[in-house]
Amino acid sequence: LKRRLRGRSAKTESKAGRTQGVVPGQVPAMRGLVLVLGVAAAANPVSKVVDLLREMKAKVAADGKEEEKVYNKYACWCEKTTERKVNSIDLGKTNIESLSNKILETKGKLETLDNEIGKLLSDIKETEAAQKEASQLREKENAAFQAEKGEMEEAVGALEKAIRLLSGAGTGKGDLMAVFASVVRVMPAARLSDKDTKTMESLLQNPTQLAQYSPQSATVQGILKDMYDTFAVNMENNMMDESSKQKLFEQFMDDKNEELSENRRVLTKKQGEHADATRILSMSIEAREDASEQLAADQKFFQDADKSCTDKANEWTERTRLRDEEMDGIDKAIEILDSEDARKLFTNAVATFVQVDSDTLAPVRAKALAVLTKKAKTTRSTALTSVISALKAGGHFDKIIESIDTMIQALNDEETQDRKDNDECIEKETKKKHKHEDLNYGIARLENKIEKLNDRKTKLEDQISNVQTETDEHVAMMEEAKADREAAHDRFVQAKADDTAAIALLQQATKALASYAKNNAFLQKAPEFKRSKDDAPDAKFSKKDSHKQANNGILAILAQITENLQREIAEGQQQEATDQAEYEKQRADDRQTHQTLKDTKSDLQAEVADTKADIGALEQDKGNTETERDSVVDVLKEIKPGCDWIRQNFDNRRFLRKQEVEGLMDAKAVLAGADLNGSFLQRK
């Protein structure tokens, strides 16, 4: 397109001494020239005809210059606009390609993050399942241990009581039967030798025989002590094994909690990266859509502009060709009429003419009046009417010709002004209409962006609502865990206080019983023998230590109970410390999760605020654009009446003006033909 425009401009400039521009009506002007030549030939006004031809040539040249300015301005616009649109199209394609690559890259990143997040969620689920399974197994093992521990403690207590009872053989039959009933229950777990088993089975068939002689009691006591030691060792081993299992469980739970905490931290980070990548993807897709729309608009504009500029270049070429032909015709006519031979020829042809009176000029005046009257009827021109009046009044031809020249110049000036006004209207309206279209397109794009931002804001607000719900649930869970921990701690404190108070009471009771039996030796009851009926019955009272054996049994029970309570306190303290440590660790993880949720909510709120600010800025831009568009509409409305009048009347005014100029030039040619350089003397 640039080459076509520049080529045609260069072709035009190559016509030395000529300027461009074809004015409709110039071909008819040539016809007027033929008429002038005919009239001039009859009267031999050669010099006047040559002058008229030169004036016409100057007129054509002036029109050509004006039109060349118009075309050069249009060609410059075509060149700059198409170049700008080509650059814009290239930039748009580059941006679309860059955005497409970014979208593909972001989608790949999102897919990777989805896989990583899925893996983390799976690992967290597996870790929680492993913790749950380990906790259930530990609870079962601890329950089994507690049951076995209770049985062993019961066995140890029964054996200890049996040993203490047997240490004072001769105790009542009821006590022995109760003790050995307990021993029977624990014998299978004692794993006695065959000999001891037979001994115990023999005694169990008649436990009262233990009271008959002390050696048998000593033997049984040895067996019971072995059983006691076995149970004590087993119970200690079980406790050590349980403690080891508990430590392994706690270590396992600590490792899993650490692993869970790390996975959750990484998960939160990855989810944040996923949210950022999703936002970038959405913005990139939106930007690519906008760039694609702009590219399509630029391509369409370029195609339309290219066609319009090509058509205008073709039109300019045709008009230049016609103007060149016209200039060639004028140049040839001048060359023919103004040559040396032609001037001699016309001088000889008019040598025999003599001066005539005013009646001789009547045919010239009549012919000029006929030409002017015909044109005046067509154009209804006041200028032609004034010339007709001057001719009818017998005005001097030179003054009338001078008046005609003035009128022609005025009409030419009017033509130039009309063309200028028309061009200004076209240019102004075109610019304003293009501006109006651009502004409407800009408003539509702003509305589209505002709609997308509103959708984005709604999604962000939904995310904030979801995060807030999750935060509330998490806070409720933390409060519930805190309440459970405080309730458990209160139960521990109360249980410890109860156990401590019970131990104090037991210690007081033990002290009271021990103070009575202190420093009293054990006295074995003497065997009874048959006595005579004459012997008086025994009237002795019981001694102060007659209940010492029962006292010792009670003290042993109190000691066992005290020991159990103290062990319960120690285990409770250990369990409380473990529970508190686990709670503090879980509390720290919960706080981190809570802080992550708060940060996420804060980031989303900041993004909502930024989105609102963007919406506000776009709405302000839209308002400003609408105001600018309204001002453009106002300008179009303001110039519309005048431009409409110019458009509606331009061609008609031009046609009438052309007819008027042709009439004046024809009249001038007729009148000029009467003045043959003094050969004819015009009279008043």
Buried (B, 14 or more C-beta within 10 A) or exposed (E): BEEBBEEBBEBBEEBEEBBBBBBEBBEEBBEBBEBBBEBBBEBBBBBBBBBBBEBBBEBBBBBBBBBBBBBBEBBEBBBEBBEEBEEBBEBBBEBBEBBBEBBEBBBEBBEBBEEBBEBBEEBBEEBEEBBEEBEEEBEEBBEEBEEBBEBBBBBBBBBBBBBBBBBBBBBEEEBBEBBBEBBEEBBEBBEBEEEBBEBBEEBEEEBEEBBEEEEBBEBBBEBBBBBBEBBBEBBEEBBEEBEEBBEEBBEBBEEBBEBBBEBBBBBBEBBBBBBBBBBBBBBBBBBBBBBBBBBEBBBEBBEEBBEEBBEBBEEBBEBBEBBBEBBEBBBEBBEEBBEEEBBEEBEEEBEEEEEEEEEBBEEBBEBBBEBBBBBBEBBEBEBBBBBBEBBEEEBEBEEBBEBBBEBBEEBBEBBEEBBEBBBEBEBBBEEBEEBBBBBBBBBEBBEBBBEBBEEBBEBBBEBBEEBEEBBEEBEEEBEEBEEEBEEBBEEBEEBBEEBEEBBEEBEEBBEEBEEEBEEEEEEEEEEEEEEEEEEEEEEEEEEEBEEBBBBBBBBBBBBBBBEBBBEBBEEBEEEBEEBBEBBEBBBEBBEBBBEBBEEBBEBBBEBBEEBBEBBEEBBEBBEEBBEBBEEBEEBBEEBEEEBEEBEEEBEEBBBBBBBBBBBBBBBBBBBBBBBBEEBBBBEE
